[in-house]
Every structure is written in C-alpha cells, then in structure tokens.
Amino acid sequence: MRTSKISQETTRIFSALSPNARSTRTTRSAAKGIATFALGYDGTVEVKEEGPDSTLQSTPSVLSDIEDVGSPPRTSRKRKRSADTATIVKTEHKATWASSRKRQNVKHQKQEAEIEQLSEAESQAEIGGSPQTPRRSQPKLPAKRSKSPGGTATYVPPSNWETIYNLVRDFRRANPIAPVDTMGCEDLYWVTAPPAQKRYHTLTALMLSSQTKDTVTAAAMQRLHTELIPNPPLDPGSGKVLHSSLTIPNILACDPVHLDSLIGKVGFHNTKTKHIQQVAQILSTRYNNDIPDSIEGLVSLPGVGPKMGYLCMSAAWGQDIGIGVDVHVHRITNLWGWHVTKAPEQTREWLEGWLPKEKWHEINKVLVGFGQTVCLPVGRRCGECPLAGKGLCKAEIKGWVKKEERKKTTTRVKSEKVEIEVEQEKAVLKDEDDDNVLTEKKVTVKEEVVDS
C-alpha cells in the first residue's frame, strides 16, 4: 500500500519527538525534516545537529507521545542503578536480615528452654526425685513353642518375664495384706492335728474354695473344725476346742443337712456337701483315711480338678509336679502378654514349659494375692503396681492416680440475695364500641441482685 509523502514525514517527525527514540541516532536529514515541518519555515534557517550527549528528554514534555503521559520514561535494559534502586535493595536486605535474626532468636529460646528442663531434671535426680518423663515401652514378646519331629515341645520364655516376676514377688513380700496370705487353703489346717489329718484338711479346704472367696472358705473351715460334732472337747482354762472335729469318720457320720448348714456360705454348697462325703468314703476304703500321694489319684476324686490336685500335691505332700493355675494366674499372665490362652489348663501347660521349677510352688500365691489387692478383675489399680511407668505391662492403664494423691477440688458457690420489688399501676382504657371503661392492672417487676 502506497503512502503519501505527508504521512511519511509525519511518522518520521513523531518518531523523532518520541522520548523512546535514541538521540544518538538522529541524523541531519531528520533534524532538517523537523524544521521544514514547522510553521512559518522560509528555508533560511540552518539546523545544526546536537552533540551525542544531549537528548530530547531534556526538552519540555509538551510534544511527548500521548501514551507516555503520566508514565515514567522508559530506560534501556543496560542501565546503571539509580539512587532509588539502591535504596530499595538496601531496604530489602535489611528486612531479610531481620527475619533471619528473628528465627535465630526463636531457636535460641528453644535451646534455653531445653537446657532449663534438663537442669531441672538433674536437680530432681540429685534430691531424690524422679522427673516426670515417660519411659520407653519395653518389648513384649510372648512365649513361643516349637515341636521337634519326635513330638517334644521346646518353649522360649517371654521377654522381660524375670524382671516382671521379681518386681511383683518383691512387692508381695513387702505387702502381705492379701486374704490369701493369711486365709489360703494351705494354711487352714488344724495346727495340732496329725500329719495325715492335716493333709485331709488341706484337701477339704481346696474343695470348698472353688468359686468362693478366701474369707468365706476360712469361715466354713473354722465351723467344720469346731461344730462338726456336738459337744467337742474343750480346754478347761480357755474354753477353746482342744481337737479338730474335721476327720474322715466324723464326715461319714455327719448328717448331710448339718454338713450343708456348716458350709452353706460357700459357692455350690449342695454339690460340695455330696462330694465331701463321697471323697471321705473313698479315702476310708482305699487310702486308709489318708489322701492320695499322686496327681492321678487326686484328680480321680469327686470334685477335685487339676488345679486342686497340683496345689494339694505341693501344699500337702511338698511335691511340685505342676502349677496350680486359677483364674487370677490365668488372667494376669495373659494381661502381661506372656501368652494368649483361653483356659487355665492351657495357661498351666505354657507356664510349665518355660517357667523354672523352683518357682512353681510360689507363683500361685504371688499372683493370687496380687490379683486380690492390685490387679483386680474389675478396676485395676495400675498406679499402685510395681510395674507402673516401666513399660513392662502390656495392659497398663496410663494416667492412673491413687485416691489419696488426687487433688481435692472444692467448689465455692457465692450466696446471692435477690430482692424483687413489684410496683402495681392501674391503666384506664375505654372501649370505642360500647363506651365501657376497662381497667387493666399493669405489673412491673424490678430485680436487684445484691452480693453477700
């Protein structure tokens, strides 16, 4: 498309007047063109080319491009930084430095807090206190069993079992306050009775103890010792019974109703009455008024199970050929994670596989007393347990606090006196329809709260 000469000259003039144009490239012809475009040019004015240092930016901005009005002039990419630019850079650097310093201060404060906590823990340790830091949980691996091709079972003990057992045993020895410590079946025999009669007393106490508390069993045994026969021989000085009436011949001669009345407080007393008289008949005919000296003979008696048999062999005959596992032993060893069993007989099989034999006699009394005082079936007192805070018990209840150590919280209620003032006002209203005068009673209630 062809353009007129006037359009070309106009473009060249505006390009020269624009501040974006480089003044160093202004030619003589361009300057002459500007002069010839001016009004009143007569051809006699000479146009001189300015030096390279002067620019059109120093001229007034009256002839500047309309797009550049109100906007800062554009500069070359390769330019020196001005004073304003240097100031901005300096300010940004200062802000960055302050932010870094702030982070350093926070880090320094954290380090100081950790040092103070460490010093407090060390000071508590020096004065005999213990810092309240959680102990790392110990590994709780249950016992393992493997069978050889010949059928022999090999057991691997559970982790930390000896530490757990020693802590609980020492705790029980220092606190013999459980009912089993004074009223256990092995302690309910008559002290002055002959050995064979003592063994029979132990067996009878074990038969009564099934599903029964030790205190109830001890009371029933005391009645059998003193009330089984009428008019037992008494000590003239103290009036106490001289000899125990609990013998095999006296049981056989006793009326079942009277025998049931003596043991009526124990669990399943009707069934136990029958079993006691049946056992007395077997012992009289087969064992010469004594009890069997083998586990097979004991468990063959009516009402005698494996637990009673092993406990009787240990307490009456002094032979630890097995472990007497009751509900306490079964429950607590499973809570510790020693094994996962569903019945006391399975627990006995596992314990006999790895527990040293010298502990078979005491483990029942240790764990039964522990279950009666601390590791209760309902409402375990983990805060009083010697394993608390050591990461050894798998079923430990965290945060348990003794009753005497609980903070006593008192709630104070401020008594307030409330005065109510009632003011009555009468308002007279007039009905527009029937001109009747209606009187309405208006009640205003004012409340005032006064602190005592």
C-alpha positions in Angstrom: 0.0 0.0 0.0 1.5 3.4 -1.0 1.5 6.2 1.5 1.7 9.9 0.8 4.8 11.9 1.4 3.0 13.9 4.2 2.3 10.6 6.1 5.9 9.5 5.8 7.1 12.9 7.1 4.6 12.8 9.9 5.7 9.4 11.0 9.3 10.5 10.9 8.6 13.6 13.0 6.7 11.8 15.7 9.4 9.1 15.8 12.0 11.8 16.4 9.9 13.6 19.0 9.1 10.4 21.0 11.3 10.1 24.1 11.7 6.4 23.3 13.8 7.2 20.2 17.6 7.2 20.7 19.0 10.7 20.3 22.4 9.4 19.3 21.0 8.1 16.0 19.3 11.4 15.0 20.5 12.3 11.5 20.9 15.6 9.8 18.0 14.9 7.5 15.7 14.1 10.3 16.5 17.3 12.1 16.0 19.2 8.8 12.7 17.5 8.4 11.5 18.7 11.8 12.5 22.3 10.9 10.7 22.2 7.5 7.6 20.9 9.2 7.4 23.9 11.5 5.0 26.6 10.7 6.5 29.7 9.0 9.6 28.0 7.6 11.1 30.0 4.8 14.1 27.9 4.0 16.7 30.2 5.5 17.0 28.6 9.0 20.0 26.3 9.4 19.6 23.3 11.5 22.6 22.1 13.5 23.0 18.5 14.8 23.4 18.4 18.5 26.1 16.5 20.2 25.8 12.9 21.3 25.4 13.8 25.0 22.2 15.8 24.6 18.9 14.1 24.3 15.4 15.1 23.5 14.4 14.1 27.1 15.7 17.4 28.4 13.1 19.3 26.3 9.7 20.1 27.7 7.2 17.2 27.5 4.6 19.2 25.6 5.2 17.3 22.4 5.6 13.8 24.1 3.5 10.9 22.9 0.0 10.6 24.4 0.7 7.0 25.6 3.7 8.2 27.6 1.8 10.9 29.6 1.6 10.0 33.3 4.0 7.1 33.0 7.7 7.1 33.8 10.1 7.2 30.9 11.4 4.0 29.6 15.1 3.4 30.0 17.5 1.0 28.4 17.9 -2.5 29.9 21.6 -1.9 30.2 21.5 1.0 32.6 23.1 1.9 35.8 21.2 1.6 39.1 19.9 4.8 40.3 19.9 6.0 43.9 16.3 5.0 44.4 17.0 1.4 43.2 20.0 1.1 45.6 17.8 2.3 48.5 15.2 -0.4 47.7 17.8 -3.1 47.5 19.2 -2.0 50.8 15.8 -2.0 52.5 15.0 -5.5 51.2 18.4 -6.7 52.5 17.6 -5.2 55.9 14.2 -6.9 56.1 15.7 -10.3 55.1 18.4 -9.9 57.8 15.8 -9.0 60.4 13.7 -12.1 59.6 16.8 -14.3 59.8 17.6 -12.8 63.2 14.1 -13.5 64.4 14.4 -17.1 63.5 17.7 -17.3 65.3 16.2 -15.8 68.4 13.4 -18.3 68.4 15.9 -21.1 68.0 18.0 -19.7 70.8 14.9 -19.5 73.1 14.1 -23.2 72.4 17.6 -24.2 73.3 17.5 -22.3 76.5 14.2 -23.9 77.5 15.6 -27.4 76.8 18.6 -26.6 78.9 16.4 -25.4 81.8 14.3 -28.6 81.6 17.5 -30.7 81.6 18.8 -28.8 84.6 15.5 -29.3 86.5 15.5 -33.0 85.8 19.1 -33.2 87.1 18.3 -31.3 90.2 15.3 -33.5 90.9 17.5 -36.6 90.5 20.1 -35.1 92.9 17.5 -34.5 95.7 15.9 -38.0 95.2 13.0 -37.1 93.0 12.2 -38.5 89.6 11.5 -36.4 86.6 8.1 -36.8 85.0 9.4 -38.2 81.7 7.6 -41.1 80.0 9.6 -44.4 79.9 10.0 -46.1 76.6 7.9 -49.2 76.3 9.9 -52.4 76.6 9.4 -55.3 74.1 6.6 -57.5 74.9 7.1 -60.8 73.1 5.0 -63.8 74.3 6.4 -67.2 74.9 7.0 -69.4 71.8 6.6 -73.1 71.4 8.1 -75.3 68.7 7.8 -79.1 68.3 10.5 -81.4 67.1 9.8 -84.3 64.7 9.8 -86.6 67.7 6.9 -84.7 69.3 9.0 -82.9 72.0 7.9 -79.4 72.6 10.5 -76.7 73.2 9.5 -73.4 74.8 11.1 -69.9 74.6 10.3 -67.7 77.6 8.5 -64.4 77.0 10.6 -61.2 77.0 11.3 -59.5 80.4 9.4 -62.2 82.3 12.1 -62.4 85.0 12.1 -58.7 85.6 8.3 -58.6 85.9 8.1 -61.6 88.2 10.8 -60.4 90.5 9.2 -56.9 90.8 5.8 -58.4 91.7 7.2 -61.0 94.0 9.2 -58.5 96.0 6.2 -56.2 96.1 4.1 -59.0 97.5 6.7 -59.9 100.1 6.8 -56.3 101.3 3.0 -56.1 101.4 1.5 -59.4 102.7 -2.0 -57.9 103.0 -4.0 -60.1 100.6 -6.6 -62.6 102.0 -4.6 -65.5 100.6 -1.6 -64.6 102.8 -3.5 -65.5 106.0 -6.5 -67.5 104.8 -5.1 -69.5 102.0 -6.1 -73.1 101.7 -2.7 -74.4 102.7 -3.0 -72.5 106.0 -6.4 -73.7 107.1 -5.4 -77.0 108.7 -5.6 -77.6 112.5 -2.1 -76.9 113.9 -2.1 -79.7 116.5 -3.6 -82.3 114.2 -1.6 -85.4 113.0 0.1 -85.1 109.5 -2.5 -87.3 107.8 -5.3 -85.3 109.2 -3.6 -82.0 108.1 -3.4 -83.3 104.6 -7.1 -84.1 104.7 -7.8 -80.6 106.0 -5.9 -79.1 103.0 -7.8 -81.2 100.5 -11.1 -80.3 102.1 -10.3 -76.6 102.0 -9.3 -76.8 98.4 -12.6 -78.4 97.6 -14.5 -75.6 99.4 -12.5 -72.9 97.7 -13.9 -73.4 94.2 -15.9 -70.3 93.2 -15.6 -69.0 96.7 -13.6 -66.2 98.3 -10.8 -67.0 100.8 -12.6 -65.3 103.7 -15.7 -67.4 103.2 -13.7 -70.6 102.8 -11.8 -69.8 106.1 -15.1 -69.3 108.0 -16.5 -72.5 106.7 -13.4 -74.5 107.7 -13.5 -73.0 111.2 -17.0 -74.3 111.6 -16.0 -77.7 110.4 -13.2 -77.7 112.9 -15.3 -76.8 115.8 -19.0 -77.6 115.1 -19.0 -80.8 113.0 -19.8 -82.9 116.1 -21.9 -82.0 119.1 -20.1 -81.2 122.4 -16.5 -81.3 121.2 -13.8 -81.5 124.0 -12.9 -78.0 125.3 -9.9 -76.7 127.1 -10.9 -76.1 130.8 -8.8 -72.9 131.1 -9.6 -71.1 127.8 -12.8 -72.8 126.8 -11.5 -73.4 123.3 -11.8 -76.7 121.3 -8.9 -79.0 122.0 -9.0 -81.1 118.9 -10.4 -80.6 115.4 -13.6 -82.4 114.7 -12.9 -82.5 110.9 -11.9 -86.1 110.4 -12.9 -88.7 107.8 -15.0 -90.8 110.3 -16.8 -87.7 111.6 -17.7 -86.6 108.0 -19.1 -90.1 107.3 -21.2 -90.0 110.5 -22.4 -86.4 109.9 -25.9 -85.7 108.7 -25.8 -84.2 105.2 -28.2 -81.5 106.3 -26.0 -80.5 109.2 -22.9 -80.6 107.0 -24.6 -78.4 104.4 -25.6 -75.9 107.1 -21.9 -75.6 108.1 -20.7 -74.8 104.6 -23.8 -73.0 103.4 -22.0 -69.8 102.7 -19.6 -71.3 100.0 -20.5 -71.4 96.4 -22.3 -74.6 95.2 -22.6 -75.8 98.8 -25.1 -78.5 98.0 -22.9 -80.2 95.4 -19.8 -79.8 97.6 -21.6 -81.5 100.5 -22.2 -84.6 98.4 -18.6 -84.5 97.1 -17.1 -84.2 100.5 -18.9 -87.2 101.9 -18.1 -89.2 98.7 -14.4 -88.4 99.0 -14.5 -89.3 102.7 -15.9 -92.8 101.8 -13.2 -93.3 99.1 -10.4 -92.3 101.4 -11.7 -94.5 104.1 -11.8 -97.7 101.9 -8.9 -97.2 99.5 -6.3 -94.9 101.2 -6.5 -95.8 104.9 -8.0 -92.5 105.9 -5.3 -90.5 104.1 -5.3 -88.7 100.7 -3.7 -90.0 97.5 0.0 -89.1 97.0 -0.2 -88.8 93.2 -1.9 -86.3 90.9 -3.7 -89.1 89.2 -5.2 -90.3 92.5 -6.2 -86.8 93.5 -8.0 -85.8 90.2 -9.9 -89.1 90.3 -11.7 -88.0 93.4 -15.2 -86.4 93.0 -15.0 -82.6 92.8 -11.2 -82.4 92.5 -9.7 -80.9 89.4 -6.2 -80.3 88.1 -5.7 -77.0 89.9 -6.7 -78.5 93.3 -4.6 -81.6 92.6 -1.4 -79.7 91.9 -1.9 -77.3 94.7 -2.7 -80.2 97.1 0.4 -82.1 96.0 2.5 -79.0 96.6 1.0 -78.0 100.0 0.2 -81.4 101.5 2.9 -83.6 100.1 5.6 -81.0 99.3 5.9 -82.1 95.7 5.9 -79.5 92.9 5.0 -81.6 90.0 2.8 -79.0 88.4 1.5 -75.4 88.7 -1.9 -74.7 90.2 -3.5 -72.2 87.8 -6.6 -70.5 88.9 -8.5 -67.5 87.4 -6.0 -64.9 88.8 -2.9 -66.6 87.4 -4.7 -67.2 84.1 -5.9 -63.6 83.8 -2.7 -61.8 85.0 -0.3 -63.7 82.9 -2.4 -63.0 79.8 -2.5 -59.3 80.7 1.3 -59.3 80.9 1.4 -60.8 77.4 3.3 -63.9 78.4 0.9 -66.0 76.3 -2.5 -65.9 74.7 -4.7 -68.7 76.2 -8.4 -69.2 76.6 -8.5 -71.6 79.6 -6.5 -72.1 82.8 -5.3 -75.5 81.7 -3.7 -74.0 78.6 -2.0 -71.4 80.8 -0.7 -74.2 83.0 0.7 -76.0 80.0 2.6 -72.9 78.8 3.9 -72.0 82.2 5.2 -75.4 82.9 7.0 -75.4 79.5 9.4 -72.5 80.4 9.0 -71.3 84.0 11.8 -72.6 86.2 10.6 -75.4 88.5 11.7 -73.6 91.7 9.0 -71.0 91.1 6.1 -73.5 90.6 5.2 -73.5 94.3 5.1 -69.8 94.9 3.7 -68.4 91.7 0.1 -69.2 92.6 0.2 -67.4 96.0 2.2 -64.5 94.5 -0.3 -63.9 91.6 -3.4 -64.7 93.6 -2.6 -62.1 96.2 -1.6 -59.6 93.5 -4.9 -60.1 91.8 -6.8 -59.7 95.1 -5.1 -56.4 96.0 -3.8 -54.5 92.9 -4.5 -56.2 89.6 -8.2 -56.7 90.3 -10.6 -58.3 87.8 -12.6 -55.1 87.7 -11.0 -51.7 88.4 -7.3 -52.4 88.2 -5.1 -50.2 90.4 -2.3 -49.7 87.9 -1.0 -46.7 89.9 -0.1 -49.0 92.8 1.5 -51.6 90.6 5.3 -52.0 90.8 5.3 -52.3 87.0 3.8 -48.8 86.6 5.7 -46.5 84.4 8.4 -49.0 83.4 6.9 -50.1 80.1 6.7 -53.7 81.1 3.0 -54.4 81.4 1.1 -54.8 78.2 -2.3 -53.8 79.8 -1.2 -50.9 81.9 -3.7 -48.1 82.3 -1.9 -44.8 81.7 -2.5 -41.9 84.0 -3.9 -43.9 86.9 -3.6 -41.9 90.2 -4.0 -43.1 93.7 -7.1 -41.9 95.6 -5.0 -40.2 98.3 -2.9 -38.4 95.7 -5.9 -37.0 93.8 -6.3 -33.3 94.2 -9.2 -32.3 96.3 -11.3 -30.0 94.3 -13.7 -27.7 96.2 -16.4 -25.7 94.6 -17.3 -22.5 96.2 -20.7 -21.0 95.5 -21.3 -17.4 96.3 -24.6 -16.8 98.1 -26.6 -14.1 96.5 -29.5 -12.2 97.8 -32.2 -11.3 95.3 -34.7 -8.6 96.0 -37.7 -8.3 93.9 -39.7 -5.1 94.0 -43.2 -5.2 92.5 -45.0 -2.0 91.5 -48.6 -2.0 90.6 -50.1 0.6 88.3 -53.6 1.0 87.0 -54.4 2.0 83.5 -57.9 3.1 82.4 -58.9 2.1 78.9 -62.0 2.9 77.0 -63.6 0.7 74.5 -64.7 2.7 71.4 -67.6 0.3 70.6 -69.7 0.2 73.7 -68.1 3.1 75.7 -67.3 0.7 78.5 -64.5 1.6 80.7 -62.0 -1.2 81.1 -59.5 -1.2 84.0 -56.3 -3.2 83.4 -53.8 -3.9 86.1 -50.2 -3.4 85.0 -47.4 -5.1 87.0 -43.8 -4.0 86.7 -41.1 -6.2 88.2 -37.8 -4.8 89.2 -34.9 -7.2 90.1 -31.9 -6.3 92.1 -29.0 -8.7 92.8 -27.0 -8.0 95.9 -23.8 -9.9 96.6 -23.5 -11.1 100.2 
